[in-house]
Amino acid sequence: MTQADDLQSEDFGFGTQIRKSPYFDATLRWGAKGFSVYNHMYIPRDFGDPEQNFWNLVNEAILCDVGVERQVEITGPDAAKFAQMLTSRDLSKMAVGQCKYILITNADGGLLNDPILLRLAENHFWISLADSDILLWAQGVAVHSGFDVTIGEPDVSPLQLQGPKSGEVMKALFGDDIMELKYYWLREVELDGIPLIVSRTGWSSELGYELYLRDGSRGDDLWEKIMAAGASFGLQPGHTSSIRRIEGGMLSYHADADSSTNPYELGMDRLVNLDMEADFIGKAALRRIQEEGVSRKQVGLIIEGEPLKGPNSSYWRIEKDGVVIGKVTSAIHSPRLEKNIALAMVASEYGNLGTRVKVVNRSGIVNEVGTENATIVERPFYDPKKSIAAA
């Protein structure tokens, strides 16, 4: 364990109005230097050099505190029916022990969240959230739904163990049979009496696992046990990598999508099943949007010029022949690709691959240049078939 900085909670001026994860103190001991707020909780965003964090992720493994991915728990006789009402994805063949990436839409077809759904038992589900108040949404929907369900937030806090060496670390922790766990499936386990759900999922586009701690009092123990098991495999403490997630074309809710964005604009048609018998919130609106088509769509961009010094902190407008046609939502320099890559939303008629556009960055000033040339390209930018994560 490294304690070079010996930082304490009070050094950051943390208050009590924002919650801390069970791993909070451990992340400070292991070098967390900066935090942001996600789902009303602190999340580590800085362990030093973000480029080194990226290389640690893609070459060895990193352990990330993602306790901010809060769970909405659905139980009761009608749990499966209620879960289906919340999402446009067909859950009729979802087995116990399976996970699915789902979309939660409002009555207008707008995206409220793009979480992972876990089915722990026949009538027991967790929705593992991106950043939004879906607990309140689900509780409100349940009130007059007519379904016999209980909606709550359990004592569950996930960690992400991600990277090519993550499987070796998992074997050191749980034995060889953990390798039988398939992509997007889960297993209930214990580690020295610590109750866990382990899944083959993660927000990195790399081989990885999520460990859902079911007893918040054991957070420190769990963190230290994982770091000790991973020491010989090069495991490092880290944070979710903006570089890798943009390379992988993964959404960041609020940045790349919000309640005014629909699945068809994002190219997520496969997650909308309008033919299933079951109804879901937003079904009628999404049918209308499908029939009418969309006026904008998400694209990938390669932005020319000097390497970006970090991610964009505001939306950058995109122009074609002097006309504003959209905005950059997430941008970063990829040291592996040696390119500035971005996710963007543009007017549909300008969204063809190879289209040349202008990006006006940071209110017109990036690297002392007012505009940069850019080209619309396919996304994801790296490993488009997700073969690494699914290996």
C-alpha positions as YAML, in Angstrom:
chain: A
units: angstrom
residues:
- id: 1
  name: MET
  ca: [0.00, 0.00, 0.00]
- id: 2
  name: THR
  ca: [1.28, 3.45, -0.86]
- id: 3
  name: GLN
  ca: [0.69, 6.33, 1.50]
- id: 4
  name: ALA
  ca: [3.00, 8.89, -0.04]
- id: 5
  name: ASP
  ca: [0.52, 11.72, 0.15]
- id: 6
  name: ASP
  ca: [-1.12, 10.63, 3.42]
- id: 7
  name: LEU
  ca: [-4.26, 12.55, 2.50]
- id: 8
  name: GLN
  ca: [-7.21, 12.77, 4.86]
- id: 9
  name: SER
  ca: [-10.87, 13.42, 4.18]
- id: 10
  name: GLU
  ca: [-10.71, 16.89, 5.67]
- id: 11
  name: ASP
  ca: [-7.99, 17.91, 3.21]
- id: 12
  name: PHE
  ca: [-10.66, 18.03, 0.50]
- id: 13
  name: GLY
  ca: [-13.26, 19.90, 2.54]
- id: 14
  name: PHE
  ca: [-15.85, 17.15, 2.11]
- id: 15
  name: GLY
  ca: [-19.27, 17.74, 3.64]
- id: 16
  name: THR
  ca: [-21.89, 15.32, 4.88]
- id: 17
  name: GLN
  ca: [-24.50, 16.21, 2.26]
- id: 18
  name: ILE
  ca: [-22.69, 14.12, -0.38]
- id: 19
  name: ARG
  ca: [-22.35, 10.43, 0.42]
- id: 20
  name: LYS
  ca: [-19.10, 8.51, 0.49]
- id: 21
  name: SER
  ca: [-18.65, 4.94, -0.72]
- id: 22
  name: PRO
  ca: [-17.43, 2.12, 1.55]
- id: 23
  name: TYR
  ca: [-14.08, 2.40, -0.27]
- id: 24
  name: PHE
  ca: [-13.63, 6.13, 0.24]
- id: 25
  name: ASP
  ca: [-10.93, 5.98, 2.91]
- id: 26
  name: ALA
  ca: [-9.08, 3.26, 1.02]
- id: 27
  name: THR
  ca: [-8.93, 5.36, -2.14]
- id: 28
  name: LEU
  ca: [-7.42, 8.23, -0.17]
- id: 29
  name: ARG
  ca: [-4.77, 5.93, 1.25]
- id: 30
  name: TRP
  ca: [-3.97, 4.62, -2.21]
- id: 31
  name: GLY
  ca: [-3.46, 8.03, -3.75]
- id: 32
  name: ALA
  ca: [-6.78, 9.51, -4.91]
- id: 33
  name: LYS
  ca: [-6.12, 13.19, -5.60]
- id: 34
  name: GLY
  ca: [-9.44, 14.42, -6.95]
- id: 35
  name: PHE
  ca: [-13.13, 13.58, -6.85]
- id: 36
  name: SER
  ca: [-16.35, 14.53, -8.57]
- id: 37
  name: VAL
  ca: [-19.99, 13.92, -7.67]
- id: 38
  name: TYR
  ca: [-22.07, 11.17, -9.31]
- id: 39
  name: ASN
  ca: [-25.45, 9.94, -8.06]
- id: 40
  name: HIS
  ca: [-25.07, 12.27, -5.06]
- id: 41
  name: MET
  ca: [-21.82, 10.55, -4.04]
- id: 42
  name: TYR
  ca: [-18.11, 11.26, -4.29]
- id: 43
  name: ILE
  ca: [-16.24, 9.29, -6.96]
- id: 44
  name: PRO
  ca: [-12.43, 9.29, -7.38]
- id: 45
  name: ARG
  ca: [-11.46, 10.89, -10.70]
- id: 46
  name: ASP
  ca: [-7.73, 11.40, -10.27]
- id: 47
  name: PHE
  ca: [-4.93, 9.04, -9.24]
- id: 48
  name: GLY
  ca: [-2.24, 11.07, -10.99]
- id: 49
  name: ASP
  ca: [-1.59, 10.93, -14.72]
- id: 50
  name: PRO
  ca: [-4.79, 9.96, -16.63]
- id: 51
  name: GLU
  ca: [-2.68, 8.65, -19.52]
- id: 52
  name: GLN
  ca: [-0.80, 6.33, -17.16]
- id: 53
  name: ASN
  ca: [-4.16, 5.23, -15.75]
- id: 54
  name: PHE
  ca: [-5.19, 4.33, -19.31]
- id: 55
  name: TRP
  ca: [-2.02, 2.30, -19.92]
- id: 56
  name: ASN
  ca: [-2.45, 0.55, -16.56]
- id: 57
  name: LEU
  ca: [-5.96, -0.41, -17.66]
- id: 58
  name: VAL
  ca: [-5.11, -1.71, -21.13]
- id: 59
  name: ASN
  ca: [-1.82, -3.42, -20.20]
- id: 60
  name: GLU
  ca: [-2.39, -4.79, -16.67]
- id: 61
  name: ALA
  ca: [-5.41, -4.06, -14.48]
- id: 62
  name: ILE
  ca: [-6.93, -1.31, -12.35]
- id: 63
  name: LEU
  ca: [-9.31, -1.32, -9.39]
- id: 64
  name: CYS
  ca: [-11.92, 1.47, -9.43]
- id: 65
  name: ASP
  ca: [-14.28, 2.64, -6.73]
- id: 66
  name: VAL
  ca: [-17.63, 2.78, -8.54]
- id: 67
  name: GLY
  ca: [-19.79, 2.60, -5.43]
- id: 68
  name: VAL
  ca: [-21.62, 5.54, -7.02]
- id: 69
  name: GLU
  ca: [-23.28, 3.03, -9.36]
- id: 70
  name: ARG
  ca: [-26.23, 2.73, -7.02]
- id: 71
  name: GLN
  ca: [-28.65, -0.17, -7.26]
- id: 72
  name: VAL
  ca: [-32.41, 0.09, -7.63]
- id: 73
  name: GLU
  ca: [-33.74, -3.16, -6.21]
- id: 74
  name: ILE
  ca: [-37.01, -4.58, -7.54]
- id: 75
  name: THR
  ca: [-38.61, -7.44, -5.63]
- id: 76
  name: GLY
  ca: [-42.08, -8.93, -5.30]
- id: 77
  name: PRO
  ca: [-44.40, -11.21, -7.30]
- id: 78
  name: ASP
  ca: [-44.58, -8.77, -10.23]
- id: 79
  name: ALA
  ca: [-40.89, -7.82, -10.28]
- id: 80
  name: ALA
  ca: [-40.28, -9.18, -13.79]
- id: 81
  name: LYS
  ca: [-43.33, -7.43, -15.24]
- id: 82
  name: PHE
  ca: [-42.36, -4.16, -13.58]
- id: 83
  name: ALA
  ca: [-38.76, -4.37, -14.82]
- id: 84
  name: GLN
  ca: [-40.07, -4.89, -18.36]
- id: 85
  name: MET
  ca: [-42.32, -1.84, -18.06]
- id: 86
  name: LEU
  ca: [-39.24, 0.30, -17.36]
- id: 87
  name: THR
  ca: [-37.20, -0.72, -20.40]
- id: 88
  name: SER
  ca: [-37.49, -0.94, -24.17]
- id: 89
  name: ARG
  ca: [-35.34, -4.09, -24.29]
- id: 90
  name: ASP
  ca: [-37.15, -7.44, -24.40]
- id: 91
  name: LEU
  ca: [-36.49, -9.23, -21.10]
- id: 92
  name: SER
  ca: [-38.70, -12.26, -21.77]
- id: 93
  name: LYS
  ca: [-35.71, -14.60, -22.19]
- id: 94
  name: MET
  ca: [-33.53, -13.09, -19.46]
- id: 95
  name: ALA
  ca: [-32.41, -15.91, -17.18]
- id: 96
  name: VAL
  ca: [-31.67, -15.84, -13.48]
- id: 97
  name: GLY
  ca: [-27.97, -15.03, -13.18]
- id: 98
  name: GLN
  ca: [-27.89, -12.98, -16.38]
- id: 99
  name: CYS
  ca: [-27.10, -9.29, -16.87]
- id: 100
  name: LYS
  ca: [-28.32, -7.04, -19.67]
- id: 101
  name: TYR
  ca: [-27.47, -3.55, -20.84]
- id: 102
  name: ILE
  ca: [-30.81, -1.74, -21.01]
- id: 103
  name: LEU
  ca: [-32.32, 1.64, -21.76]
- id: 104
  name: ILE
  ca: [-34.86, 3.34, -19.52]
- id: 105
  name: THR
  ca: [-37.01, 5.84, -21.41]
- id: 106
  name: ASN
  ca: [-39.68, 8.35, -20.49]
- id: 107
  name: ALA
  ca: [-43.10, 8.72, -22.09]
- id: 108
  name: ASP
  ca: [-41.58, 10.79, -24.92]
- id: 109
  name: GLY
  ca: [-38.98, 8.13, -25.70]
- id: 110
  name: GLY
  ca: [-36.19, 10.19, -24.11]
- id: 111
  name: LEU
  ca: [-33.33, 8.40, -22.38]
- id: 112
  name: LEU
  ca: [-33.40, 8.54, -18.57]
- id: 113
  name: ASN
  ca: [-30.61, 6.03, -17.94]
- id: 114
  name: ASP
  ca: [-28.59, 3.31, -19.65]
- id: 115
  name: PRO
  ca: [-27.88, 0.91, -16.76]
- id: 116
  name: ILE
  ca: [-27.01, -2.74, -16.36]
- id: 117
  name: LEU
  ca: [-29.88, -4.93, -15.22]
- id: 118
  name: LEU
  ca: [-28.99, -7.93, -13.06]
- id: 119
  name: ARG
  ca: [-31.41, -10.78, -12.37]
- id: 120
  name: LEU
  ca: [-30.51, -12.33, -9.03]
- id: 121
  name: ALA
  ca: [-33.60, -14.52, -8.70]
- id: 122
  name: GLU
  ca: [-36.96, -15.10, -10.37]
- id: 123
  name: ASN
  ca: [-38.46, -12.04, -8.64]
- id: 124
  name: HIS
  ca: [-35.31, -10.13, -7.70]
- id: 125
  name: PHE
  ca: [-33.61, -7.54, -9.93]
- id: 126
  name: TRP
  ca: [-30.98, -4.83, -9.52]
- id: 127
  name: ILE
  ca: [-30.69, -1.86, -11.84]
- id: 128
  name: SER
  ca: [-27.05, -0.73, -11.67]
- id: 129
  name: LEU
  ca: [-27.28, 2.94, -12.49]
- id: 130
  name: ALA
  ca: [-25.54, 5.57, -14.49]
- id: 131
  name: ASP
  ca: [-25.87, 9.09, -13.05]
- id: 132
  name: SER
  ca: [-29.57, 9.89, -12.57]
- id: 133
  name: ASP
  ca: [-32.35, 9.53, -10.01]
- id: 134
  name: ILE
  ca: [-33.95, 6.35, -11.32]
- id: 135
  name: LEU
  ca: [-34.76, 5.18, -7.78]
- id: 136
  name: LEU
  ca: [-37.23, 8.05, -7.48]
- id: 137
  name: TRP
  ca: [-38.53, 7.41, -11.02]
- id: 138
  name: ALA
  ca: [-39.11, 3.71, -10.32]
- id: 139
  name: GLN
  ca: [-40.77, 4.37, -6.98]
- id: 140
  name: GLY
  ca: [-43.06, 6.93, -8.61]
- id: 141
  name: VAL
  ca: [-43.94, 4.63, -11.49]
- id: 142
  name: ALA
  ca: [-44.73, 1.83, -9.03]
- id: 143
  name: VAL
  ca: [-47.29, 3.85, -7.08]
- id: 144
  name: HIS
  ca: [-50.08, 3.54, -9.65]
- id: 145
  name: SER
  ca: [-48.69, 0.68, -11.72]
- id: 146
  name: GLY
  ca: [-50.97, -1.97, -10.26]
- id: 147
  name: PHE
  ca: [-47.96, -4.26, -9.82]
- id: 148
  name: ASP
  ca: [-47.11, -5.96, -6.53]
- id: 149
  name: VAL
  ca: [-43.50, -4.82, -6.17]
- id: 150
  name: THR
  ca: [-41.16, -3.26, -3.63]
- id: 151
  name: ILE
  ca: [-38.66, -0.70, -4.88]
- id: 152
  name: GLY
  ca: [-35.68, 0.30, -2.76]
- id: 153
  name: GLU
  ca: [-31.93, 0.89, -2.57]
- id: 154
  name: PRO
  ca: [-30.03, -2.03, -1.02]
- id: 155
  name: ASP
  ca: [-26.70, -1.87, 0.81]
- id: 156
  name: VAL
  ca: [-24.72, -2.65, -2.34]
- id: 157
  name: SER
  ca: [-21.59, -0.90, -3.62]
- id: 158
  name: PRO
  ca: [-19.68, -2.14, -6.68]
- id: 159
  name: LEU
  ca: [-15.98, -2.08, -7.47]
- id: 160
  name: GLN
  ca: [-14.66, -2.45, -10.99]
- id: 161
  name: LEU
  ca: [-11.66, -4.70, -11.58]
- id: 162
  name: GLN
  ca: [-10.78, -4.12, -15.23]
- id: 163
  name: GLY
  ca: [-7.95, -4.93, -17.63]
- id: 164
  name: PRO
  ca: [-6.25, -7.95, -19.24]
- id: 165
  name: LYS
  ca: [-4.83, -9.17, -15.92]
- id: 166
  name: SER
  ca: [-8.19, -8.90, -14.11]
- id: 167
  name: GLY
  ca: [-8.92, -12.58, -14.69]
- id: 168
  name: GLU
  ca: [-5.65, -13.57, -13.02]
- id: 169
  name: VAL
  ca: [-6.51, -11.44, -10.02]
- id: 170
  name: MET
  ca: [-9.97, -13.01, -9.84]
- id: 171
  name: LYS
  ca: [-8.44, -16.50, -9.92]
- id: 172
  name: ALA
  ca: [-6.14, -15.55, -7.06]
- id: 173
  name: LEU
  ca: [-9.18, -14.37, -5.09]
- id: 174
  name: PHE
  ca: [-11.80, -17.01, -5.94]
- id: 175
  name: GLY
  ca: [-10.07, -19.96, -7.59]
- id: 176
  name: ASP
  ca: [-9.94, -21.27, -11.14]
- id: 177
  name: ASP
  ca: [-13.66, -21.88, -11.52]
- id: 178
  name: ILE
  ca: [-14.36, -18.14, -11.57]
- id: 179
  name: MET
  ca: [-13.08, -18.32, -15.16]
- id: 180
  name: GLU
  ca: [-16.30, -20.15, -16.06]
- id: 181
  name: LEU
  ca: [-18.27, -16.94, -15.48]
- id: 182
  name: LYS
  ca: [-19.52, -15.83, -18.89]
- id: 183
  name: TYR
  ca: [-19.68, -12.29, -20.29]
- id: 184
  name: TYR
  ca: [-22.74, -10.50, -18.87]
- id: 185
  name: TRP
  ca: [-23.49, -13.16, -16.26]
- id: 186
  name: LEU
  ca: [-23.24, -13.00, -12.47]
- id: 187
  name: ARG
  ca: [-22.44, -15.25, -9.55]
- id: 188
  name: GLU
  ca: [-23.05, -15.02, -5.80]
- id: 189
  name: VAL
  ca: [-19.81, -15.57, -3.86]
- id: 190
  name: GLU
  ca: [-18.08, -14.88, -0.55]
- id: 191
  name: LEU
  ca: [-14.52, -13.74, 0.06]
- id: 192
  name: ASP
  ca: [-13.38, -14.49, 3.60]
- id: 193
  name: GLY
  ca: [-16.92, -13.93, 4.82]
- id: 194
  name: ILE
  ca: [-17.52, -10.81, 2.68]
- id: 195
  name: PRO
  ca: [-20.81, -11.25, 0.75]
- id: 196
  name: LEU
  ca: [-20.55, -10.39, -2.95]
- id: 197
  name: ILE
  ca: [-22.20, -10.60, -6.31]
- id: 198
  name: VAL
  ca: [-19.56, -10.86, -9.06]
- id: 199
  name: SER
  ca: [-20.39, -10.09, -12.69]
- id: 200
  name: ARG
  ca: [-18.45, -10.13, -15.97]
- id: 201
  name: THR
  ca: [-19.29, -6.52, -16.74]
- id: 202
  name: GLY
  ca: [-17.65, -3.10, -16.58]
- id: 203
  name: TRP
  ca: [-17.37, 0.39, -18.04]
- id: 204
  name: SER
  ca: [-14.04, -0.01, -19.82]
- id: 205
  name: SER
  ca: [-14.44, -2.09, -23.02]
- id: 206
  name: GLU
  ca: [-11.71, -4.32, -21.56]
- id: 207
  name: LEU
  ca: [-11.86, -7.74, -19.94]
- id: 208
  name: GLY
  ca: [-13.27, -7.00, -16.52]
- id: 209
  name: TYR
  ca: [-15.38, -7.79, -13.52]
- id: 210
  name: GLU
  ca: [-17.62, -5.92, -11.13]
- id: 211
  name: LEU
  ca: [-17.72, -6.95, -7.48]
- id: 212
  name: TYR
  ca: [-20.91, -5.85, -5.75]
- id: 213
  name: LEU
  ca: [-20.30, -5.58, -2.01]
- id: 214
  name: ARG
  ca: [-23.42, -6.47, 0.00]
- id: 215
  name: ASP
  ca: [-22.17, -5.23, 3.38]
- id: 216
  name: GLY
  ca: [-20.93, -1.65, 3.43]
- id: 217
  name: SER
  ca: [-19.01, -2.18, 6.66]
- id: 218
  name: ARG
  ca: [-16.54, -4.45, 4.79]
- id: 219
  name: GLY
  ca: [-15.48, -1.98, 2.10]
- id: 220
  name: ASP
  ca: [-12.00, -1.37, 3.44]
- id: 221
  name: ASP
  ca: [-11.39, -5.10, 3.88]
- id: 222
  name: LEU
  ca: [-12.50, -5.87, 0.34]
- id: 223
  name: TRP
  ca: [-10.36, -3.16, -1.25]
- id: 224
  name: GLU
  ca: [-7.22, -4.28, 0.56]
- id: 225
  name: LYS
  ca: [-7.77, -7.97, -0.19]
- id: 226
  name: ILE
  ca: [-8.12, -7.26, -3.91]
- id: 227
  name: MET
  ca: [-5.07, -5.01, -4.03]
- id: 228
  name: ALA
  ca: [-3.00, -7.61, -2.15]
- id: 229
  name: ALA
  ca: [-4.11, -10.39, -4.52]
- id: 230
  name: GLY
  ca: [-3.30, -8.24, -7.54]
- id: 231
  name: ALA
  ca: [0.12, -7.01, -6.46]
- id: 232
  name: SER
  ca: [2.02, -9.65, -8.43]
- id: 233
  name: PHE
  ca: [-0.07, -8.94, -11.55]
- id: 234
  name: GLY
  ca: [0.63, -5.22, -11.65]
- id: 235
  name: LEU
  ca: [-2.79, -4.18, -10.31]
- id: 236
  name: GLN
  ca: [-3.01, -0.43, -9.66]
- id: 237
  name: PRO
  ca: [-5.67, 1.76, -8.05]
- id: 238
  name: GLY
  ca: [-7.38, 3.76, -10.73]
- id: 239
  name: HIS
  ca: [-10.43, 5.55, -12.03]
- id: 240
  name: THR
  ca: [-12.77, 4.99, -14.94]
- id: 241
  name: SER
  ca: [-10.84, 6.00, -18.06]
- id: 242
  name: SER
  ca: [-12.34, 8.66, -20.32]
- id: 243
  name: ILE
  ca: [-9.78, 7.71, -22.96]
- id: 244
  name: ARG
  ca: [-10.81, 4.06, -23.05]
- id: 245
  name: ARG
  ca: [-14.53, 4.62, -22.82]
- id: 246
  name: ILE
  ca: [-14.48, 7.10, -25.73]
- id: 247
  name: GLU
  ca: [-12.30, 4.70, -27.73]
- id: 248
  name: GLY
  ca: [-14.99, 2.11, -27.06]
- id: 249
  name: GLY
  ca: [-17.84, 4.45, -27.99]
- id: 250
  name: MET
  ca: [-19.42, 4.10, -24.55]
- id: 251
  name: LEU
  ca: [-22.00, 6.65, -23.44]
- id: 252
  name: SER
  ca: [-21.55, 8.94, -20.47]
- id: 253
  name: TYR
  ca: [-25.05, 9.88, -19.38]
- id: 254
  name: HIS
  ca: [-25.58, 13.67, -19.17]
- id: 255
  name: ALA
  ca: [-22.61, 14.18, -21.52]
- id: 256
  name: ASP
  ca: [-23.57, 12.11, -24.59]
- id: 257
  name: ALA
  ca: [-27.28, 11.63, -23.86]
- id: 258
  name: ASP
  ca: [-30.06, 12.94, -21.67]
- id: 259
  name: SER
  ca: [-33.85, 12.92, -21.49]
- id: 260
  name: SER
  ca: [-34.07, 14.80, -24.80]
- id: 261
  name: THR
  ca: [-32.07, 12.07, -26.60]
- id: 262
  name: ASN
  ca: [-33.79, 9.00, -28.01]
- id: 263
  name: PRO
  ca: [-32.28, 5.55, -28.72]
- id: 264
  name: TYR
  ca: [-32.55, 5.91, -32.51]
- id: 265
  name: GLU
  ca: [-30.38, 9.03, -32.47]
- id: 266
  name: LEU
  ca: [-27.74, 6.98, -30.65]
- id: 267
  name: GLY
  ca: [-27.93, 4.05, -33.07]
- id: 268
  name: MET
  ca: [-29.28, 1.82, -30.32]
- id: 269
  name: ASP
  ca: [-32.14, 0.33, -32.30]
- id: 270
  name: ARG
  ca: [-31.18, -3.16, -31.12]
- id: 271
  name: LEU
  ca: [-32.20, -2.20, -27.57]
- id: 272
  name: VAL
  ca: [-35.73, -1.23, -28.62]
- id: 273
  name: ASN
  ca: [-38.23, -4.00, -29.28]
- id: 274
  name: LEU
  ca: [-41.50, -2.55, -30.49]
- id: 275
  name: ASP
  ca: [-42.85, -5.96, -31.55]
- id: 276
  name: MET
  ca: [-42.93, -7.59, -28.13]
- id: 277
  name: GLU
  ca: [-46.34, -8.01, -26.55]
- id: 278
  name: ALA
  ca: [-45.35, -6.35, -23.29]
- id: 279
  name: ASP
  ca: [-45.84, -2.62, -22.97]
- id: 280
  name: PHE
  ca: [-43.15, -0.28, -21.67]
- id: 281
  name: ILE
  ca: [-42.95, 3.42, -20.92]
- id: 282
  name: GLY
  ca: [-42.21, 5.30, -24.13]
- id: 283
  name: LYS
  ca: [-43.28, 2.54, -26.51]
- id: 284
  name: ALA
  ca: [-45.80, 4.64, -28.44]
- id: 285
  name: ALA
  ca: [-43.39, 7.56, -28.74]
- id: 286
  name: LEU
  ca: [-40.56, 5.33, -29.93]
- id: 287
  name: ARG
  ca: [-42.81, 3.75, -32.54]
- id: 288
  name: ARG
  ca: [-43.62, 7.21, -33.85]
- id: 289
  name: ILE
  ca: [-39.93, 8.22, -33.86]
- id: 290
  name: GLN
  ca: [-39.01, 5.03, -35.72]
- id: 291
  name: GLU
  ca: [-41.64, 5.73, -38.37]
- id: 292
  name: GLU
  ca: [-40.76, 9.41, -38.81]
- id: 293
  name: GLY
  ca: [-36.99, 9.03, -38.59]
- id: 294
  name: VAL
  ca: [-34.57, 11.21, -36.65]
- id: 295
  name: SER
  ca: [-33.25, 14.66, -37.44]
- id: 296
  name: ARG
  ca: [-29.89, 14.11, -35.76]
- id: 297
  name: LYS
  ca: [-27.59, 11.23, -34.90]
- id: 298
  name: GLN
  ca: [-24.50, 10.37, -32.93]
- id: 299
  name: VAL
  ca: [-21.26, 10.04, -34.86]
- id: 300
  name: GLY
  ca: [-17.57, 9.60, -34.24]
- id: 301
  name: LEU
  ca: [-15.09, 12.36, -35.05]
- id: 302
  name: ILE
  ca: [-11.38, 12.55, -35.62]
- id: 303
  name: ILE
  ca: [-10.31, 16.10, -34.72]
- id: 304
  name: GLU
  ca: [-7.10, 17.39, -36.27]
- id: 305
  name: GLY
  ca: [-4.51, 19.63, -34.61]
- id: 306
  name: GLU
  ca: [-2.37, 19.30, -31.53]
- id: 307
  name: PRO
  ca: [-3.23, 16.61, -28.96]
- id: 308
  name: LEU
  ca: [-6.01, 17.68, -26.63]
- id: 309
  name: LYS
  ca: [-4.72, 18.31, -23.12]
- id: 310
  name: GLY
  ca: [-7.72, 16.67, -21.50]
- id: 311
  name: PRO
  ca: [-11.42, 15.98, -22.00]
- id: 312
  name: ASN
  ca: [-13.75, 18.75, -23.08]
- id: 313
  name: SER
  ca: [-15.49, 20.52, -20.21]
- id: 314
  name: SER
  ca: [-18.15, 22.11, -22.42]
- id: 315
  name: TYR
  ca: [-19.93, 21.24, -25.66]
- id: 316
  name: TRP
  ca: [-18.03, 22.34, -28.75]
- id: 317
  name: ARG
  ca: [-20.09, 23.40, -31.74]
- id: 318
  name: ILE
  ca: [-19.64, 21.74, -35.11]
- id: 319
  name: GLU
  ca: [-19.96, 23.74, -38.32]
- id: 320
  name: LYS
  ca: [-20.26, 22.87, -42.00]
- id: 321
  name: ASP
  ca: [-19.89, 25.70, -44.53]
- id: 322
  name: GLY
  ca: [-20.48, 28.21, -41.75]
- id: 323
  name: VAL
  ca: [-23.69, 26.54, -40.52]
- id: 324
  name: VAL
  ca: [-23.88, 25.04, -37.02]
- id: 325
  name: ILE
  ca: [-24.83, 21.37, -37.50]
- id: 326
  name: GLY
  ca: [-24.25, 19.88, -34.06]
- id: 327
  name: LYS
  ca: [-21.97, 19.60, -31.06]
- id: 328
  name: VAL
  ca: [-19.09, 17.56, -29.69]
- id: 329
  name: THR
  ca: [-20.25, 15.80, -26.54]
- id: 330
  name: SER
  ca: [-17.09, 13.91, -25.45]
- id: 331
  name: ALA
  ca: [-13.56, 14.47, -26.74]
- id: 332
  name: ILE
  ca: [-10.13, 13.19, -25.69]
- id: 333
  name: HIS
  ca: [-6.69, 12.45, -27.09]
- id: 334
  name: SER
  ca: [-6.03, 8.73, -27.46]
- id: 335
  name: PRO
  ca: [-2.32, 8.02, -26.92]
- id: 336
  name: ARG
  ca: [-2.76, 4.56, -28.42]
- id: 337
  name: LEU
  ca: [-4.41, 5.80, -31.62]
- id: 338
  name: GLU
  ca: [-2.37, 9.02, -31.56]
- id: 339
  name: LYS
  ca: [-5.50, 10.94, -32.53]
- id: 340
  name: ASN
  ca: [-8.02, 13.30, -31.02]
- id: 341
  name: ILE
  ca: [-11.25, 11.31, -30.93]
- id: 342
  name: ALA
  ca: [-14.76, 12.44, -30.07]
- id: 343
  name: LEU
  ca: [-18.39, 11.48, -29.85]
- id: 344
  name: ALA
  ca: [-20.73, 14.05, -31.37]
- id: 345
  name: MET
  ca: [-24.36, 14.70, -32.21]
- id: 346
  name: VAL
  ca: [-24.98, 16.16, -35.66]
- id: 347
  name: ALA
  ca: [-27.88, 16.84, -38.01]
- id: 348
  name: SER
  ca: [-28.65, 13.61, -39.87]
- id: 349
  name: GLU
  ca: [-28.01, 15.00, -43.32]
- id: 350
  name: TYR
  ca: [-24.41, 15.76, -42.36]
- id: 351
  name: GLY
  ca: [-23.74, 12.46, -40.60]
- id: 352
  name: ASN
  ca: [-22.24, 10.46, -43.47]
- id: 353
  name: LEU
  ca: [-18.85, 8.84, -42.96]
- id: 354
  name: GLY
  ca: [-16.04, 10.91, -44.39]
- id: 355
  name: THR
  ca: [-17.85, 14.25, -44.11]
- id: 356
  name: ARG
  ca: [-15.42, 17.06, -43.35]
- id: 357
  name: VAL
  ca: [-16.50, 19.58, -40.72]
- id: 358
  name: LYS
  ca: [-15.13, 22.32, -38.46]
- id: 359
  name: VAL
  ca: [-15.02, 22.02, -34.67]
- id: 360
  name: VAL
  ca: [-15.00, 25.23, -32.66]
- id: 361
  name: ASN
  ca: [-13.44, 24.32, -29.33]
- id: 362
  name: ARG
  ca: [-13.58, 25.92, -25.89]
- id: 363
  name: SER
  ca: [-15.47, 29.01, -27.07]
- id: 364
  name: GLY
  ca: [-13.10, 29.30, -30.01]
- id: 365
  name: ILE
  ca: [-9.73, 28.78, -28.33]
- id: 366
  name: VAL
  ca: [-8.01, 25.38, -28.21]
- id: 367
  name: ASN
  ca: [-4.23, 25.31, -28.45]
- id: 368
  name: GLU
  ca: [-4.49, 28.95, -29.61]
- id: 369
  name: VAL
  ca: [-6.51, 27.81, -32.63]
- id: 370
  name: GLY
  ca: [-10.09, 28.95, -33.10]
- id: 371
  name: THR
  ca: [-11.30, 26.02, -35.18]
- id: 372
  name: GLU
  ca: [-10.06, 22.54, -36.01]
- id: 373
  name: ASN
  ca: [-10.79, 20.43, -39.06]
- id: 374
  name: ALA
  ca: [-12.50, 17.14, -38.29]
- id: 375
  name: THR
  ca: [-13.81, 14.09, -40.13]
- id: 376
  name: ILE
  ca: [-16.85, 11.96, -39.32]
- id: 377
  name: VAL
  ca: [-15.81, 8.33, -38.80]
- id: 378
  name: GLU
  ca: [-17.20, 5.08, -37.48]
- id: 379
  name: ARG
  ca: [-17.39, 4.44, -33.77]
- id: 380
  name: PRO
  ca: [-16.29, 2.67, -31.66]
- id: 381
  name: PHE
  ca: [-12.78, 3.81, -32.53]
- id: 382
  name: TYR
  ca: [-11.08, 0.68, -31.14]
- id: 383
  name: ASP
  ca: [-12.20, -2.96, -31.01]
- id: 384
  name: PRO
  ca: [-15.63, -2.24, -32.56]
- id: 385
  name: LYS
  ca: [-16.94, -5.78, -31.95]
- id: 386
  name: LYS
  ca: [-16.08, -5.67, -28.22]
- id: 387
  name: SER
  ca: [-14.03, -8.81, -28.67]
- id: 388
  name: ILE
  ca: [-11.66, -7.83, -25.86]
- id: 389
  name: ALA
  ca: [-14.35, -7.47, -23.20]
- id: 390
  name: ALA
  ca: [-16.22, -10.58, -24.32]
- id: 391
  name: ALA
  ca: [-13.12, -12.80, -24.57]
...
